[in-house]
């Protein structure tokens, strides 16, 4: 995961960033929002049976050069390298996603960062899919991070920290972590499981997220949710062609292979 091949100019062009780059909370917040606004969350390569590499050349080639998106290991690997190149000191961590799975059944297959600054330490998590906070979240019990109608905060759960969010009028649990600094090989292992294990949800389901001017759009298999503030509009994808059109419009790239994509979570498409 060396940042030797990182091209900051290409990255800044990709996220359309012309703001502050010194290590500050303002720069961290702006970079995170710009990153998430221009680099969507998607798991097409996993569904297509393609390898997901975490070296900087591969991640930058896909998310920046090819203008694709990616999932947590790719997103956070790239963002951490950018922060380090700018003089920040991010720490990399694993977490157990508990939105749909009990903690005692959830593997440590999520990657996020903590970033220490003069104002405190902040959780930075651009790769959490549809529930990802678009602003840094203070690593302080109950301190709420707000972005529009979004609300995220951290709470203690025994010896662990839990990321929580408010979705419409419901408070939800997102992930659980000891917030210890993990070794780079831990992310390689988690990435390998996520991308290749038959029981990985990334092998079973289509999962997409892109930010819009007034909210975000999420896709889980055929179910599409378009959020405008706290208002959600739901629909279903009719077929693969409709999916390809949605990807072009909201995620900003075209992937012809979508027309033949097989998704176990959508049996009528297999």
Beta strands, then each sheet from edge to edge (+ up, - down):
strand 1: 41-42
strand 2: 90-97
strand 3: 110-117
strand 4: 120-124
strand 5: 137-138
strand 6: 145-147
strand 7: 150-157
strand 8: 160-167
strand 9: 170-177
strand 10: 207-212
strand 11: 215-220
strand 12: 223-228
strand 13: 231-236
sheet 1: 1+ 10- 11+ 12- 13+
sheet 2: 5+ 4- 3+ 2- 9+ 8- 7+ 6-
end
